[in-house]
Amino acid sequence: MVKTIVFPSSFFDTRKVDEDLQAEYDAVLKTGLFDVVLFGYDKWFGEGVLTLAGKWTEEADAVYRGWMMKPEQYEEFYRALYARGIRLITEPKAYEAMHVFPNVYKLVEEDTARMRIFPLHEEIELARVKAEFSRFMVKDYVKSVKGTSFPKYFDSSTEQDAFNQWMEVFYQYRGDLLTGGICIKEYLDLKKYGDRTNEYRVFYMNHEIAAVSRNSGQLSTASLPPETLVEKYRNLPSVFYTVDFAELENGTWKIIEAGDGSVSGLSDGQDYGVFFRALYQCL
């Protein structure tokens, strides 16, 4: 049974949890169901050295809740914890399977936007892309640069030179977090309720549907994703992962993202205590 949660520490004080994860940390303690272990943020992410604070049994099964790591860094993290008697429930292969979207794409292809992949730092032939997609968005194998000056989509009016310049901006935004390659995804028109899209994040734990939460600040009166669609993806290759569903303008639903459960954020307004109690029951 999983009785340990591993969090990153504050950058400034290894005895305290990362400030952005304080609410999760507090909720875990309030449940009384888990031991908590902190690892030194600066030492790990800066130097690759694992330092731990907290208590755990001699051989503890644990869940990581924290920041994204590239698959190779996560594997090192997994092995370093294992050597200290802490076994993360998400093995490195499972982390990579869900964290790197092209790995997931082949499993959800019939219910997600069409996508093509390209190598990093090589010119993408725009004419080829525009022949397939009237509008398209850009991300690497893990994330887009949503919330920046980078265009949310490109269309048939985009010229090759301008696109090349924007790709250089994309690489700058992703920086050291750049992962895998480039994904060109068909741009989907999402339905809006007022000024909000209708997106939901589903956490799957041990192949059970543990949490379905509104993920775009929409009102509770917005439609829920179809139960059959949510049920369909209970058996992807991990014990702890997320799938994000969104309603399209025409009322149908698509998967817009998937990820590893350890590094997927909880939604604004989600009850953290309920989430961690569900995690305990499922895992």
N, C-alpha and C positions, 0 to 999 in steps of 0.2 A: 504494500500500500504506500502511496506517495504521501509523505509527511513533512517534506522540506521544500521551501521555496528559496531560490537563489536570486538575489538582486545585486545590481552594481551599487557601489558606495557613492557617496558624494565625491566629486573631484577634490574638494577641499578638506574632507575629513572622512577617513576610512571607517570610522565608527558610526557614521550616519548614512542612511540610504540616499541615493541620488535624489535631489530635490524634486525632479519631475515625476518621480515614482513614489513620492511620500504618501499620497492618498491610497495607492495600492498596498503599500507596506502597512499602513495603519489598518486597512481593512483585513489584511491577513492576520495581524495580531489580534484583532477584535474577534475573529472567528474562533480562536483558540485551537485550531485544528492542525496548525503547521509549526515546525521550527523554521527559523529564518537564518540564512547565511548571507553575508555580504562579501563581495570580492572587490578588491581595490581597483577602482575605475582607472586611475592614472597609470598605475603599474601595468595593468593588463592591456589597455588600449594604447598606451604609450610605449611600453617596453616588452609586452608579451610575457610578463611575470605575474604569476597567480599568487595573490595574498588573500587570506580568508579570515573573516571574523564571524563569530556566532557559535552555535552548538549543533551537532548532528550526531546521529548514532554511528557506530563503527562502519556500517554499510547502509547508506541512505539513498533511497530513490527520490529524485528531486525534479522539480520543474524550474526552468529558468524563465524569469520575467525581466526583460531589459531591452537593450539596444541591439539593432541589427549588427551582424558580423558577416563578412564574406564566408562562403562555405569552408574554405581552408582554415580560416581563423576559428570558426566554430568547432571544427574537428580538433584543433589544438586545445581549445577550451574544454571540450568534452573529455579529452584524454587527461588533461591536467587535473580536472575535478575527479575523474575516476581514480587517479593515482592517490587522491586524498580521501577516498572512500565514499565519494558522492557520484552516483550514477544518474545522469540526466535521462529522463524517459524518452526524449527525442534524440535518436541516434544520428550521427552525422549524415548518413545517406538519406534519412527521412527529412532532415533539415534542408538539405540541398534540393530534394525532390519538390518541396513545397515553397521554398524561398526563391528559387530560380524559375521565373514564370514559364519559359519555354519547356521546362520539364513537366509542368502542370498542363500546359496548353493541349498536349495530345490527349489528355484524359478528360478535358472539358470542352473540346473543340466545338462540339455540336451546339453548345449553349453559351458561347462567348463570341466576341468580335473576331473577325478574321485577322490573321497576323502573319508577318514575314520577318525573318531575322537576318541580320547582316553583321559582318565583323566590325570590331572597333576601329576607328580612325581610318577607315577606307571610304572613299567617296561612294555614296549611295546614288545609283543611277535613277534620277527622279522621274524620267520618262517611263521607266519600267514600273515604278510605284504608282504613278498617276494613271497608268493604263489599267490598274487593278482597283485602286481606291479613289473615289471622288474626293474624299476628305480623310485625313489620317493624322494620328498623333504619334509622338516619339517618346520612348523610354529606353532605359537599358534593361538588362535581364531582371532587374528588381524593382526600380522605381522610375517615375517621371520626375520632372522638376516643376510640378504644380505649385502655383503660388508665387512664381517668379515672372520676369518679363518675357520668358520664352513662350511662344504662341501655343495656345491650347490645342490648335490643329492647323494643318496646312491643307491647301486645296489645289485645284487645277490651275489657279492663277499664279502659283508659286514658281519662281524661276530657279534654275539650278544654282547659280551663283549665290543668290540670296539664301537658299536652303543650306548651302555649304557654310556660309557665314553663321547661320543660326546653329548649325551642328557644333561649331567651335565654341559657341556660347554654352551649349548643352554640356559639353565636356568640362568646361570651366565650373559650371554649377555643380556637377556631380563630383568632381575632384577625386580625392582618394577613395570615395565610396563607389566609383564607377565599377560595374560588375558585369562580366560575361561578354556581352555584345549589345547590339542595337535591335530593339523591337519596333517595327512599324505596324501600328494597329489601326484597323478601320475605326473611324470616329463615329460614335453612336449619339443620337439625339435622345437625351434623357427627359422623361416627363417631369414637370415641375408642379408643385403645390404652392402657390404664391411664388416666392423667390427661392424655394428649396427643391432640390432634386429628391428623389425617393430611393434612398440606398440603405441597405441593411448588411450588417456584418454578422455572420454565423460562426460561432466557435464550435468545432467538433472535438470532443474529448473521448478517446477510446471508442471511436465510431458511434458515439451518441451525440445528439444535438443538445448541447449544453446551454447555449445562450444565443438568442436572436435579438439584436439591438438595432435601433434606428441610428444610422451612421452619418446622416447629413443634416441633423438639426430639424428634421421635418416634424410636423404635428402628428400626434398619435392617431389622427383620423385618416392618415395616408394608408394606401393599400399595403398589405403584407405580401411578401413573395409567396408564390404558390407552394403549398406544402409538398406536393409531389416533386417539385424541382429541388427544394431543400433536402428532402429525403434521398434524392438520387445521388448525392455526393457525400454520403456518410462513410464511404469505404475507400477514400484516397489513401496513398501509401505513407501514412504517419498516424501516430496516436493523438496528435495535438496540432490542429491547423485551423485556418480560417478560410472562408469563401465569402466574397462580397457580391451581393446581388443588387441589381438596379432595374427600375421600371423604365421602359422606353416610352416615347411619345405615343406610340400606337397601342400601349397597354400591355405589351408582352414584356417578358423579363429576360435579362441576360446576366451572366457572370461578368463582372468587370475587373475582378482581381482575386487572387488567392495568396495565401502566405503561411508561414510557420506560426503556430500559436504562441511560441515563446516570445516573439518579437512583434506581434501584431497588437496595436494599441486598443484599449477599451474605448468605447464610444462615450462622447459627452452625454452626461445624464444617466449613464448605465450604473446600476447598483453594484458597486464593487464587492460588497459582502456577499450578495447573492451569487455573483460570478465565482468567487473562491469557494463557496460552499458547494456549488455545482461541480467545480473542478475536483474537489475532494471526493464527492460521491461517484463521479464518473471514472476517476483514475485510481 
